[in-house]
Amino acid sequence: MMKKLVKLLSVIIITSLFIPTYVVLAATNKEDKTLAQLRKDLAAFKNEQANAVKNANKTKTEINNAKTNVSNKQAEIQNNQQKVNDAIKEIAELEVEISSGKIELEKLVKNFQIASGENIYLEYIFEAESYEDLIYRYAVMEQIMNYQENKIASWKDKIERNEQLKVDLAAREVQLNNQIDSLAKEINNLNDELEDYFDIKLGAEKEISSTQELITSLEQMGCKENQTLMQCITAGDTRFIRPLTKGTITSVWGYRTHPVTGKPQTFHNGIDIGGNKVGTAIYAAANGTVGKIIKKASCGGNQVYLYHNINGKKYTTSYLHLNTINVKLGQVVKSTTIIGTVGGQKGTGDTCTTGAHLHFGMGTGWYGADYISGSTWQARSVNPASVISFPAKGKYFYSRI
């Protein structure tokens, strides 16, 4: 009995040391490039665009087939993202349960004074004042031992499930990125014919010029040629919050009929937030760095793109149809920084808006740094409402969290 209890207590201590702490799974940054690599990517992109102009003779059938594939893959990407979110939620719930079980067991052990020392077991049993008391105390110890054994078995099972969930998360993340990359290549292969498929597009010229401006900004920041961009751009955060203090979603992320052109099945890679007058302050959705600024685009107007490092994973957030831009390229911002103001009013030359609102987008990786193509940005699009808590379309929110 004595040896069994001591051995059991040792197992409890060892097991508690190896209960994993929950951390949001972050994908490995395989594309964490250096400034020198970014220069090469820009040169290669310029060549690709030159060749695309020469080879832009795609048949309508090919384009329609590609659109179908794009739709299917976007749906698959969305499903995978939901699976990742569900798995993360399950891990969090599991960790709470494990933590609660550990606290409960520690209280029980403390109550019966068997937390340390071998003699306490004997003292507890043999300090009985009668034979009946001795039997009772022995029975109590047996119950505690059985309880502990069952609890340990339960913990082991939950720990194994926890670890398997993390493995599944990693596998899903790899699968998701592979699908996104494949989708981006397919879109790029269609060249300019598929531009109308998207709501908002910059065009190769602005993509090239904005990345060249980014390179100049990185040089001015003192980034070294062989220093990774993650090392040079250091601002990090743990979560995203809403970019406005008030508003309502007027158009959701995904496929829709374009409100201006009337074209069906155009992909809207963000959410439109209305309910604010022109000039309302727009904040950064998280700590980050200004990575791309576009001024007076014919579709999207004034635009700001921020680079984020959220728990070790790269994201880009976009803010379109701005009335004013209040930040500079390369500027480090906090979630309290006003990056611009609401615009979108008519008469500004922005042909892709029907009134004052913010188009708020989000995607994985750093658009303009990790990749240059707008097609890749579209393919890596993430539904902001799946990452940040927003009320349903048409309902108002009145705070940033």
C-alpha positions in Angstrom: 0.0 0.0 0.0 2.7 2.4 1.0 4.9 1.9 -2.1 1.8 2.1 -4.3 0.8 5.5 -2.9 4.3 6.9 -3.2 4.6 5.7 -6.8 1.2 7.2 -7.5 2.2 10.5 -6.1 5.3 10.6 -8.2 3.3 9.9 -11.3 1.0 12.9 -10.4 4.0 15.2 -10.0 5.6 14.1 -13.3 2.3 14.3 -15.2 1.6 17.8 -14.0 5.0 18.9 -15.2 4.2 17.8 -18.8 0.7 19.2 -19.1 1.1 21.4 -22.2 0.4 25.1 -22.0 -2.1 26.3 -24.7 -0.6 28.5 -27.4 -2.4 29.5 -30.6 -0.7 27.5 -33.3 1.3 29.7 -35.6 2.4 28.5 -39.0 6.1 28.4 -39.7 7.1 31.5 -41.7 8.7 29.8 -44.6 8.4 33.0 -46.7 10.2 35.3 -44.2 12.3 36.9 -46.9 15.3 39.2 -46.8 15.5 42.6 -48.4 17.8 41.1 -51.1 15.2 38.4 -51.9 12.5 41.0 -52.1 14.5 42.8 -54.8 14.8 39.6 -56.8 11.1 38.9 -56.4 10.2 42.4 -57.7 12.5 41.9 -60.7 10.9 38.5 -61.4 7.4 39.9 -61.1 8.2 42.6 -63.6 9.3 39.9 -66.1 6.2 37.9 -65.4 4.0 40.9 -66.2 5.9 41.6 -69.4 5.4 38.0 -70.5 1.7 38.0 -69.4 1.0 40.8 -71.8 2.5 38.7 -74.7 0.6 35.6 -73.6 -2.8 37.0 -72.7 -4.7 35.0 -75.3 -6.8 32.8 -73.1 -10.1 31.2 -74.3 -13.4 32.1 -72.6 -13.8 28.4 -71.7 -10.5 28.3 -69.9 -11.4 31.5 -68.0 -14.9 30.1 -67.0 -13.3 26.8 -65.8 -10.8 28.7 -63.8 -13.5 30.8 -62.2 -15.3 27.6 -61.2 -12.1 26.3 -59.7 -11.5 29.5 -57.9 -15.0 29.4 -56.4 -14.5 25.8 -55.2 -11.1 26.4 -53.7 -12.3 29.6 -51.9 -15.1 27.6 -50.4 -12.6 24.9 -49.4 -10.3 27.4 -47.9 -13.2 28.9 -45.9 -14.1 25.4 -44.6 -10.6 24.7 -43.5 -10.3 28.0 -41.7 -13.5 27.2 -39.8 -12.0 23.8 -38.9 -8.9 25.5 -37.6 -11.0 27.9 -35.5 -13.1 25.0 -34.1 -10.0 23.0 -33.2 -8.4 26.0 -31.5 -11.6 26.5 -29.5 -11.6 22.8 -28.5 -8.0 23.0 -27.4 -8.8 26.1 -25.2 -11.8 24.3 -23.6 -9.7 21.2 -23.0 -6.9 23.2 -21.3 -9.4 24.8 -19.0 -10.8 21.3 -18.1 -7.3 20.0 -17.4 -6.4 23.0 -15.3 -9.6 22.7 -13.3 -9.0 19.0 -12.7 -5.5 19.7 -11.5 -6.7 22.3 -9.0 -9.4 20.0 -7.8 -7.0 17.2 -7.2 -4.5 19.5 -5.4 -7.3 20.6 -3.0 -8.2 17.0 -2.3 -4.6 16.0 -1.6 -4.2 19.0 0.6 -7.4 18.3 2.6 -6.2 14.8 3.5 -2.6 15.9 4.2 -0.8 13.6 1.8 1.0 16.2 -0.2 4.5 15.3 1.0 6.6 12.8 3.0 6.0 9.0 3.3 5.4 9.1 7.1 2.2 11.1 6.7 0.5 8.2 5.0 1.3 5.9 8.0 0.5 8.7 10.5 -2.9 9.3 9.0 -3.8 5.6 9.1 -2.2 4.5 12.4 -3.3 7.5 14.4 -6.8 5.9 14.3 -8.4 5.8 17.8 -10.2 2.5 17.2 -10.2 -0.5 14.9 -13.3 0.9 13.1 -11.5 4.2 12.6 -8.4 2.4 11.2 -10.6 0.6 8.7 -12.3 3.9 7.8 -9.0 5.7 7.3 -7.6 2.9 5.2 -10.8 2.9 3.1 -10.4 6.7 2.6 -6.9 6.2 1.4 -8.1 3.6 -1.0 -10.7 5.9 -2.4 -8.2 8.7 -2.8 -5.8 6.3 -4.6 -8.6 5.1 -6.9 -9.7 8.7 -7.6 -6.1 9.7 -8.4 -5.6 6.7 -10.7 -8.8 7.6 -12.6 -7.9 11.3 -12.7 -4.4 10.5 -14.1 -5.9 8.2 -16.7 -8.3 11.0 -17.7 -5.5 13.5 -17.9 -3.4 11.3 -20.0 -6.3 10.8 -22.4 -7.0 14.5 -22.6 -3.3 15.3 -23.1 -3.1 12.8 -26.0 -6.2 14.4 -27.5 -4.7 17.8 -27.0 -1.4 16.9 -28.8 -3.3 15.2 -31.6 -5.4 18.4 -32.1 -2.2 20.4 -32.4 -0.9 18.0 -35.0 -4.2 18.2 -36.9 -4.0 22.0 -36.7 -0.5 22.0 -38.3 -1.6 19.6 -41.0 -4.7 21.7 -41.8 -2.5 24.8 -41.9 -0.1 23.2 -44.4 -3.1 22.0 -46.5 -4.7 25.4 -46.4 -1.5 27.2 -47.5 -1.0 24.7 -50.3 -4.5 25.3 -51.6 -4.0 29.1 -51.4 -0.7 29.0 -53.3 -2.2 26.7 -55.9 -5.1 29.1 -56.3 -2.8 32.1 -56.6 -0.8 30.4 -59.4 -4.0 29.5 -61.3 -5.2 33.1 -61.1 -1.9 34.5 -62.2 -1.8 32.1 -65.2 -5.0 33.7 -66.4 -3.2 37.1 -66.6 -5.4 40.2 -67.0 -8.5 38.4 -68.3 -9.6 37.5 -64.8 -9.3 40.9 -63.3 -13.0 41.5 -63.5 -13.5 38.5 -61.3 -12.4 40.6 -58.3 -14.2 43.6 -56.8 -11.0 45.7 -56.3 -7.7 45.3 -58.1 -4.7 47.5 -58.2 -3.1 46.4 -61.4 0.5 45.4 -62.0 1.8 48.9 -62.3 0.7 50.0 -58.9 1.8 46.7 -57.4 5.3 47.2 -58.8 5.5 50.8 -57.7 4.2 50.2 -54.2 6.7 47.4 -53.6 9.5 49.6 -54.9 8.4 52.2 -52.5 8.5 49.6 -49.7 12.1 48.6 -50.6 13.1 52.3 -50.4 11.4 52.6 -47.0 13.1 49.5 -45.7 16.4 50.9 -46.8 15.7 54.1 -44.9 14.7 52.1 -41.9 18.2 50.6 -41.9 17.2 47.1 -42.9 20.2 45.0 -44.0 20.3 43.1 -47.3 20.4 39.7 -45.7 18.2 40.6 -42.7 14.8 39.0 -42.7 11.8 41.3 -43.0 10.4 39.9 -39.8 13.6 40.9 -38.0 13.5 44.4 -39.5 9.8 45.0 -39.0 9.4 44.1 -35.3 6.0 45.4 -34.2 3.9 42.5 -32.9 0.6 41.8 -31.2 -1.6 39.0 -29.9 -5.0 39.8 -31.4 -7.0 41.9 -33.8 -9.8 44.4 -32.8 -12.3 46.4 -34.8 -10.9 49.3 -36.8 -13.8 51.6 -35.9 -15.5 52.5 -32.7 -18.9 52.3 -34.3 -20.5 50.9 -37.4 -22.5 48.2 -39.2 -21.5 45.7 -41.8 -23.2 46.6 -45.1 -21.5 43.9 -47.3 -19.9 40.7 -46.2 -16.8 38.9 -47.3 -17.2 36.5 -50.2 -19.0 36.3 -53.5 -21.6 38.9 -54.4 -23.1 40.9 -57.2 -21.0 44.0 -57.6 -23.0 47.0 -56.2 -21.6 49.3 -58.9 -21.1 47.2 -62.1 -23.9 44.7 -61.3 -21.6 41.8 -62.3 -22.6 38.5 -60.4 -20.1 36.2 -58.6 -17.5 38.8 -58.0 -15.2 38.2 -55.1 -15.3 40.7 -52.3 -12.1 40.2 -50.3 -13.2 42.2 -47.2 -16.2 43.6 -45.3 -17.7 47.0 -45.9 -18.4 48.9 -42.7 -20.9 51.7 -42.9 -22.8 53.9 -40.5 -20.1 56.6 -40.1 -19.8 60.0 -41.7 -16.9 61.1 -43.9 -13.9 62.0 -41.7 -14.6 59.4 -38.9 -11.3 58.1 -37.4 -10.1 54.7 -38.5 -7.7 52.8 -36.3 -5.1 50.1 -36.9 -6.7 46.7 -36.1 -3.5 45.6 -34.3 0.0 46.8 -33.7 1.9 46.7 -37.0 3.9 48.5 -39.6 2.6 50.5 -42.7 3.7 48.3 -45.6 1.8 49.7 -48.6 0.1 53.0 -49.3 -2.0 53.6 -52.5 -3.3 57.0 -53.3 -6.3 57.9 -55.5 -6.7 54.5 -57.2 -9.6 54.5 -59.7 -11.1 51.5 -57.7 -10.6 51.7 -54.0 -9.4 55.3 -53.7 -6.9 56.0 -51.0 -5.6 52.8 -49.4 -3.4 51.7 -46.5 -2.0 48.2 -45.9 -0.6 47.2 -42.5 1.8 44.3 -41.8 1.1 42.4 -38.6 2.9 39.8 -36.6 0.2 38.1 -34.5 1.6 35.4 -32.2 4.4 34.8 -34.7 2.1 34.6 -37.8 2.0 37.2 -40.5 -1.1 39.0 -41.6 -1.9 42.0 -43.8 -4.9 44.3 -43.1 -6.2 46.7 -45.7 -8.2 49.9 -45.3 -9.8 51.3 -48.5 -11.8 54.2 -49.7 -10.1 56.6 -47.2 -10.8 60.3 -47.1 -7.4 61.0 -45.6 -4.3 58.9 -45.0 -2.7 59.8 -41.6 0.3 57.5 -41.7 3.6 57.1 -43.6 5.2 54.1 -45.3 7.3 52.2 -42.8 5.7 53.8 -39.8 5.2 51.6 -36.7 1.6 51.8 -35.5 -0.3 50.7 -32.5 -3.9 49.6 -32.3 -4.7 53.1 -31.0 -3.1 54.8 -34.0 -5.5 56.6 -36.4 -4.3 55.4 -39.8 -6.9 57.4 -41.8 -10.5 58.6 -42.0 -13.6 57.2 -43.6 -14.2 58.2 -47.2 -16.0 56.6 -50.1 -18.2 59.6 -50.8 -19.1 60.3 -54.5 -17.1 62.7 -56.5 -13.7 61.6 -55.4 -12.8 59.6 -58.6 -13.2 56.3 -56.8 -15.5 54.3 -59.1 -15.9 51.3 -56.8 -17.9 52.9 -54.0 -21.6 53.9 -53.5 -21.1 56.0 -50.4 -19.2 56.6 -47.3 -17.8 53.4 -45.8 -14.6 51.5 -44.9 -13.6 48.4 -46.9 -11.7 46.4 -44.3 -9.7 43.4 -45.6 -7.4 40.8 -44.1 -5.0 38.2 -45.6 -2.2 35.9 -44.6 1.4 37.0 -45.3 2.6 40.5 -46.1 1.2 41.7 -49.4 3.9 43.6 -51.3 6.7 41.9 -49.3 6.2 38.1 -49.1 4.3 38.3 -52.4 3.7 41.1 -54.9 0.8 39.9 -57.0 -2.7 41.1 -56.2 -4.0 37.7 -57.3 -2.1 36.1 -54.4 -3.5 38.7 -52.0 -7.0 37.8 -53.2 -6.3 34.1 -52.9 -4.9 34.5 -49.3 -7.9 36.6 -48.2 -9.3 35.8 -44.8 -12.8 36.7 -43.7 -12.2 39.5 -41.0 -15.5 38.5 -39.3 -14.0 35.0 -38.6 -11.1 36.6 -36.8 -12.7 39.6 -35.1 -16.0 39.7 -33.4 -18.5 41.6 -35.5 -22.3 41.6 -35.2 -24.4 40.2 -38.0 -24.9 42.2 -41.2 -27.1 45.2 -40.5 -26.6 45.3 -36.8 -24.5 48.1 -35.1 -21.5 47.8 -32.8 -20.5 50.6 -30.5 -17.0 49.6 -29.4 -13.7 48.3 -30.8 -13.9 45.0 -28.9 
